[in-house]
């Protein structure tokens, strides 16, 4: 009873802290909005930039303290640069879904809630120190009565209540933002976060994702994933076979094992293209902790909580964008971006076209390792609206964020960073191009692959 009461008090304090953070940030932007109306954008530009920096620091500090849903919020905002000042992208881009582990007694409590028994009573010997911990749960290595080596993912007690409290705060904030800035559709951010987090709380859904992914790559002996162990799996506990391998980020150990980093990059690119262009189902959290490598190289894929369908317009549009990228054709890229659904019906068509071509030209100037680092200089270069001669509001009105694209964008950014850490001389889009072209040819509609020549320079 004492533990439950203490937990309720902690949750209430956390709820108040989240509301206080939101109130401070919103109040500061309300004052900025009033100054904008009174003095105009030019006269408050320097003050606005300082305020963006200050609030970005506030939000990052708050996210790191509050964790849970707010980690997901920061990850979403870090790749949705069109709806926030660039300072937020700079601060949040490196945000990771990792937290200090919960005590082992919390893990035992969750087992009793799910199975009515402790791990020991179920015949499981869990190592008390977790292999990994994140915002919603942690993973422990275990051995069962049959001697099987397992990895068991356990959700934290009370995390469902915490998630719903967090989503209430986000709902309140986005309603206020939508009232003042209806063109930006902030409620879409809240909806995407709510959708992905609620599904990540259902470990039976993750077990189904794991089985689907395994089936999609059943014909490829070089892509492996764990198998679900159903007798120890529930909605809040997921048991799977333990997978051995070298951490993908450990380049030195890979090379000592005779594994060429370039071959790993090629395999990562092939896995990505197959998911988007053929399977239309994507692993949306491909950070280094979710990949192991075995000699071959064989790729071991872990953690299927964030697996997302690739909607048909996104898949068709990405085909065009890819063909435009490899042929250096901005018109083809523009067509692809339109098909994907980025153009807003209420926006300025000329601004939309000019912006797409402008950013495509920038993309071609940078090397893969430059883009993957996402250092402040590159972010500022991409977000400098003076080069476009367009206001932030007009740019935002001309674009909308297609449903489901966040997961593809996040996956591409994480994979790009991972590939660059393995071999910075390789562009994974180019390395995977022959494989991607093969998939496009296999699935393309007749007459859909006519590539116009690039415009004369």
Secondary structure, DSSP 4 states (H G I P E B T S, - for coil): -HHHHHHHHHHHHHHHHHHHHHHHHHHHHHHHHHHHHHH-TGGGHHHHHHHHHHHHHHHHHHHHHH-THHHHHHHHHHH-GGGS-HHHHHHHTT--S--PPPPHHHHHHHHHHHHSS-TTTTT-EE-SS-SEE-SSEEEEEEE-TT--EEEEEEEPTTHHHHHHHHHHHHHHHHHHHHHH-GGG-THHHHHHHHHHHHHHT-HHHHHHHHHHHHHHTTT-TTEEE--B-GGG--SSEEEEE----EETT-HHHHHHTT--HHHHHHHHHHHHHHIIIII-EEES---GGGEEEETTTEEEE---SSEEE--HHHHHHHHHHHHHHHHT-HHHHHHHHHHHT-B-TTS-HHHHHHHHHHHHHHHHHS-HHHHHHT-HHHHHHHH-TTTTT--HHHHHHHB---TTHHHHHHHHHHHHHHHHHH-TT--HHHHTHHHHHHHHHHHPPTTTT--PPPPP-
